Structure formats: C-alpha cells, structure tokens
Amino acid sequence: MNQETEVIRVLLAKVGLDGHDRGVKVVACSLRDAGMDVVYTGLHRTPAEVVQAAVQEDVDILGVSLLSGAHMTIIPEILKQLKDTGAADIQVVAGGVIPDDDVTELKKLGVAEVLLQDTPPDEIVSTLRQVVSGPEQR
C-alpha cells in the first residue's frame, strides 16, 4: 500500500473488445463507497494503456474486468508489462466471466485474486483489502 496514506488506490480496467461495463461500474461505486480511491479507465483499453495508467496513478491494485473470454491472453500480457516497467508490486485482480479451470492458472501466473461475476460487492471490498494486506492475511 502507499506509504503516505492508508487509502487503497485501485485502477479498474476493461481491456480488449469487451463492451459490457455495468458490472465494473457497480464495483467501482462499491469500492469508492468503502473509502477506496478508484480510477476507471473506460472501455476498450489495451494492456499497455492500463499498465501505464496504473503506474501513473500509483495504484495498489489493478483490477481487470473481463467478459470476453480473452483473459488467458490479456492477463499474462498485463503481468509482463507490469514487470517490464518495474511495477510488478502492483497487485493484479481479475474479475468477470472466467472458467473455474482458468482461475488456478491465472493465480500461478501471478494474479493475486480472481473474483467471478457472481461475487457480492461486499466480498469484493473485503478481498481487495486482504490483497493489499498481503498473502498472510488471505
């Protein structure tokens, strides 16, 4: 977490061709209402755009909402670009429509947590707090 503040900073992103953003907007409002600083990048972003925004905004968590089925392509690219830019300390959380079989693989790749489309907003808030607290708190 940011040393100068206790507030969790989150960037939420919709990457690729996925044009459905109602869920990510609900998540953004829930996180904001829970006292987090939230930046939403909007639709149709590239991995490079969201990584650049996450670095510029000095976020603790980069939340990627995916409904398109492209998570096994997009998430590894985001993780690679975070590493390449020296920002591997930004925790990545994936959310949306992700098959159970891919959840384990995403975590092996370095995703801190995977939240599926039916995760209640209060559980999303508590999970992100746990992610920032560190793996020993999960």
C-alpha positions as protocol buffer text, in pm:
chain_id: "A"
residue {
  index: 1
  type: MET
  ca { x: 0 y: 0 z: 0 }
}
residue {
  index: 2
  type: ASN
  ca { x: 110 y: 359 z: -49 }
}
residue {
  index: 3
  type: GLN
  ca { x: 341 y: 462 z: 233 }
}
residue {
  index: 4
  type: GLU
  ca { x: 200 y: 813 z: 263 }
}
residue {
  index: 5
  type: THR
  ca { x: -163 y: 708 z: 305 }
}
residue {
  index: 6
  type: GLU
  ca { x: -386 y: 433 z: 432 }
}
residue {
  index: 7
  type: VAL
  ca { x: -631 y: 470 z: 144 }
}
residue {
  index: 8
  type: ILE
  ca { x: -625 y: 181 z: -103 }
}
residue {
  index: 9
  type: ARG
  ca { x: -587 y: 301 z: -462 }
}
residue {
  index: 10
  type: VAL
  ca { x: -748 y: 87 z: -731 }
}
residue {
  index: 11
  type: LEU
  ca { x: -749 y: 117 z: -1107 }
}
residue {
  index: 12
  type: LEU
  ca { x: -1030 y: -71 z: -1281 }
}
residue {
  index: 13
  type: ALA
  ca { x: -990 y: -157 z: -1647 }
}
residue {
  index: 14
  type: LYS
  ca { x: -1185 y: -308 z: -1934 }
}
residue {
  index: 15
  type: VAL
  ca { x: -928 y: -444 z: -2178 }
}
residue {
  index: 16
  type: GLY
  ca { x: -991 y: -550 z: -2535 }
}
residue {
  index: 17
  type: LEU
  ca { x: -1317 y: -570 z: -2724 }
}
residue {
  index: 18
  type: ASP
  ca { x: -1543 y: -634 z: -2426 }
}
residue {
  index: 19
  type: GLY
  ca { x: -1809 y: -363 z: -2432 }
}
residue {
  index: 20
  type: HIS
  ca { x: -2003 y: -455 z: -2119 }
}
residue {
  index: 21
  type: ASP
  ca { x: -1927 y: -220 z: -1832 }
}
residue {
  index: 22
  type: ARG
  ca { x: -2225 y: -224 z: -1597 }
}
residue {
  index: 23
  type: GLY
  ca { x: -2056 y: -468 z: -1357 }
}
residue {
  index: 24
  type: VAL
  ca { x: -1728 y: -281 z: -1337 }
}
residue {
  index: 25
  type: LYS
  ca { x: -1916 y: 43 z: -1270 }
}
residue {
  index: 26
  type: VAL
  ca { x: -2103 y: -123 z: -981 }
}
residue {
  index: 27
  type: VAL
  ca { x: -1769 y: -248 z: -846 }
}
residue {
  index: 28
  type: ALA
  ca { x: -1618 y: 100 z: -881 }
}
residue {
  index: 29
  type: CYS
  ca { x: -1902 y: 254 z: -682 }
}
residue {
  index: 30
  type: SER
  ca { x: -1880 y: -17 z: -413 }
}
residue {
  index: 31
  type: LEU
  ca { x: -1507 y: 35 z: -371 }
}
residue {
  index: 32
  type: ARG
  ca { x: -1546 y: 412 z: -363 }
}
residue {
  index: 33
  type: ASP
  ca { x: -1825 y: 385 z: -104 }
}
residue {
  index: 34
  type: ALA
  ca { x: -1590 y: 168 z: 105 }
}
residue {
  index: 35
  type: GLY
  ca { x: -1336 y: 453 z: 112 }
}
residue {
  index: 36
  type: MET
  ca { x: -1100 y: 347 z: -166 }
}
residue {
  index: 37
  type: ASP
  ca { x: -965 y: 577 z: -434 }
}
residue {
  index: 38
  type: VAL
  ca { x: -1090 y: 437 z: -765 }
}
residue {
  index: 39
  type: VAL
  ca { x: -989 y: 517 z: -1121 }
}
residue {
  index: 40
  type: TYR
  ca { x: -1187 y: 361 z: -1406 }
}
residue {
  index: 41
  type: THR
  ca { x: -1015 y: 364 z: -1746 }
}
residue {
  index: 42
  type: GLY
  ca { x: -1327 y: 306 z: -1955 }
}
residue {
  index: 43
  type: LEU
  ca { x: -1388 y: 57 z: -2233 }
}
residue {
  index: 44
  type: HIS
  ca { x: -1160 y: -91 z: -2498 }
}
residue {
  index: 45
  type: ARG
  ca { x: -821 y: -26 z: -2342 }
}
residue {
  index: 46
  type: THR
  ca { x: -500 y: -203 z: -2436 }
}
residue {
  index: 47
  type: PRO
  ca { x: -277 y: -378 z: -2182 }
}
residue {
  index: 48
  type: ALA
  ca { x: -18 y: -104 z: -2236 }
}
residue {
  index: 49
  type: GLU
  ca { x: -271 y: 170 z: -2165 }
}
residue {
  index: 50
  type: VAL
  ca { x: -389 y: 17 z: -1838 }
}
residue {
  index: 51
  type: VAL
  ca { x: -36 y: -58 z: -1719 }
}
residue {
  index: 52
  type: GLN
  ca { x: 70 y: 299 z: -1798 }
}
residue {
  index: 53
  type: ALA
  ca { x: -236 y: 436 z: -1615 }
}
residue {
  index: 54
  type: ALA
  ca { x: -174 y: 209 z: -1314 }
}
residue {
  index: 55
  type: VAL
  ca { x: 185 y: 331 z: -1287 }
}
residue {
  index: 56
  type: GLN
  ca { x: 90 y: 698 z: -1334 }
}
residue {
  index: 57
  type: GLU
  ca { x: -189 y: 674 z: -1075 }
}
residue {
  index: 58
  type: ASP
  ca { x: 39 y: 491 z: -827 }
}
residue {
  index: 59
  type: VAL
  ca { x: -225 y: 230 z: -753 }
}
residue {
  index: 60
  type: ASP
  ca { x: -204 y: -63 z: -515 }
}
residue {
  index: 61
  type: ILE
  ca { x: -434 y: -284 z: -723 }
}
residue {
  index: 62
  type: LEU
  ca { x: -505 y: -313 z: -1094 }
}
residue {
  index: 63
  type: GLY
  ca { x: -846 y: -474 z: -1135 }
}
residue {
  index: 64
  type: VAL
  ca { x: -915 y: -614 z: -1480 }
}
residue {
  index: 65
  type: SER
  ca { x: -1277 y: -691 z: -1568 }
}
residue {
  index: 66
  type: LEU
  ca { x: -1314 y: -948 z: -1846 }
}
residue {
  index: 67
  type: LEU
  ca { x: -1628 y: -1091 z: -2001 }
}
residue {
  index: 68
  type: SER
  ca { x: -1484 y: -1163 z: -2346 }
}
residue {
  index: 69
  type: GLY
  ca { x: -1302 y: -1491 z: -2280 }
}
residue {
  index: 70
  type: ALA
  ca { x: -965 y: -1334 z: -2361 }
}
residue {
  index: 71
  type: HIS
  ca { x: -833 y: -1347 z: -2003 }
}
residue {
  index: 72
  type: MET
  ca { x: -562 y: -1606 z: -2076 }
}
residue {
  index: 73
  type: THR
  ca { x: -414 y: -1371 z: -2337 }
}
residue {
  index: 74
  type: ILE
  ca { x: -475 y: -1032 z: -2177 }
}
residue {
  index: 75
  type: ILE
  ca { x: -375 y: -1105 z: -1816 }
}
residue {
  index: 76
  type: PRO
  ca { x: -32 y: -1255 z: -1899 }
}
residue {
  index: 77
  type: GLU
  ca { x: 40 y: -953 z: -2119 }
}
residue {
  index: 78
  type: ILE
  ca { x: -54 y: -713 z: -1839 }
}
residue {
  index: 79
  type: LEU
  ca { x: 164 y: -904 z: -1589 }
}
residue {
  index: 80
  type: LYS
  ca { x: 457 y: -897 z: -1835 }
}
residue {
  index: 81
  type: GLN
  ca { x: 422 y: -525 z: -1895 }
}
residue {
  index: 82
  type: LEU
  ca { x: 399 y: -452 z: -1522 }
}
residue {
  index: 83
  type: LYS
  ca { x: 722 y: -646 z: -1472 }
}
residue {
  index: 84
  type: ASP
  ca { x: 891 y: -478 z: -1769 }
}
residue {
  index: 85
  type: THR
  ca { x: 804 y: -131 z: -1637 }
}
residue {
  index: 86
  type: GLY
  ca { x: 929 y: -209 z: -1287 }
}
residue {
  index: 87
  type: ALA
  ca { x: 578 y: -209 z: -1143 }
}
residue {
  index: 88
  type: ALA
  ca { x: 541 y: -576 z: -1052 }
}
residue {
  index: 89
  type: ASP
  ca { x: 448 y: -465 z: -698 }
}
residue {
  index: 90
  type: ILE
  ca { x: 105 y: -358 z: -828 }
}
residue {
  index: 91
  type: GLN
  ca { x: -131 y: -640 z: -741 }
}
residue {
  index: 92
  type: VAL
  ca { x: -349 y: -767 z: -1026 }
}
residue {
  index: 93
  type: VAL
  ca { x: -702 y: -885 z: -956 }
}
residue {
  index: 94
  type: ALA
  ca { x: -906 y: -1039 z: -1237 }
}
residue {
  index: 95
  type: GLY
  ca { x: -1281 y: -1038 z: -1239 }
}
residue {
  index: 96
  type: GLY
  ca { x: -1576 y: -1128 z: -1456 }
}
residue {
  index: 97
  type: VAL
  ca { x: -1662 y: -1439 z: -1653 }
}
residue {
  index: 98
  type: ILE
  ca { x: -1367 y: -1672 z: -1603 }
}
residue {
  index: 99
  type: PRO
  ca { x: -1398 y: -2052 z: -1614 }
}
residue {
  index: 100
  type: ASP
  ca { x: -1305 y: -2231 z: -1292 }
}
residue {
  index: 101
  type: ASP
  ca { x: -1027 y: -2422 z: -1470 }
}
residue {
  index: 102
  type: ASP
  ca { x: -853 y: -2094 z: -1557 }
}
residue {
  index: 103
  type: VAL
  ca { x: -864 y: -1950 z: -1204 }
}
residue {
  index: 104
  type: THR
  ca { x: -581 y: -2174 z: -1081 }
}
residue {
  index: 105
  type: GLU
  ca { x: -372 y: -2100 z: -1389 }
}
residue {
  index: 106
  type: LEU
  ca { x: -418 y: -1722 z: -1351 }
}
residue {
  index: 107
  type: LYS
  ca { x: -305 y: -1743 z: -988 }
}
residue {
  index: 108
  type: LYS
  ca { x: 2 y: -1944 z: -1093 }
}
residue {
  index: 109
  type: LEU
  ca { x: 84 y: -1665 z: -1338 }
}
residue {
  index: 110
  type: GLY
  ca { x: 81 y: -1411 z: -1055 }
}
residue {
  index: 111
  type: VAL
  ca { x: -276 y: -1283 z: -1030 }
}
residue {
  index: 112
  type: ALA
  ca { x: -342 y: -1201 z: -664 }
}
residue {
  index: 113
  type: GLU
  ca { x: -711 y: -1296 z: -674 }
}
residue {
  index: 114
  type: VAL
  ca { x: -986 y: -1391 z: -918 }
}
residue {
  index: 115
  type: LEU
  ca { x: -1339 y: -1269 z: -847 }
}
residue {
  index: 116
  type: LEU
  ca { x: -1613 y: -1426 z: -1054 }
}
residue {
  index: 117
  type: GLN
  ca { x: -1919 y: -1247 z: -1191 }
}
residue {
  index: 118
  type: ASP
  ca { x: -2145 y: -1352 z: -904 }
}
residue {
  index: 119
  type: THR
  ca { x: -1918 y: -1221 z: -626 }
}
residue {
  index: 120
  type: PRO
  ca { x: -2115 y: -985 z: -397 }
}
residue {
  index: 121
  type: PRO
  ca { x: -1984 y: -626 z: -374 }
}
residue {
  index: 122
  type: ASP
  ca { x: -1903 y: -651 z: -1 }
}
residue {
  index: 123
  type: GLU
  ca { x: -1693 y: -961 z: -68 }
}
residue {
  index: 124
  type: ILE
  ca { x: -1505 y: -773 z: -344 }
}
residue {
  index: 125
  type: VAL
  ca { x: -1426 y: -493 z: -98 }
}
residue {
  index: 126
  type: SER
  ca { x: -1301 y: -732 z: 171 }
}
residue {
  index: 127
  type: THR
  ca { x: -1097 y: -932 z: -81 }
}
residue {
  index: 128
  type: LEU
  ca { x: -919 y: -621 z: -210 }
}
residue {
  index: 129
  type: ARG
  ca { x: -839 y: -517 z: 146 }
}
residue {
  index: 130
  type: GLN
  ca { x: -691 y: -863 z: 206 }
}
residue {
  index: 131
  type: VAL
  ca { x: -488 y: -843 z: -116 }
}
residue {
  index: 132
  type: VAL
  ca { x: -332 y: -515 z: -1 }
}
residue {
  index: 133
  type: SER
  ca { x: -268 y: -656 z: 349 }
}
residue {
  index: 134
  type: GLY
  ca { x: -56 y: -934 z: 197 }
}
residue {
  index: 135
  type: PRO
  ca { x: -81 y: -1305 z: 132 }
}
residue {
  index: 136
  type: GLU
  ca { x: -58 y: -1392 z: 500 }
}
residue {
  index: 137
  type: GLN
  ca { x: -395 y: -1218 z: 552 }
}
residue {
  index: 138
  type: ARG
  ca { x: -575 y: -1424 z: 285 }
}
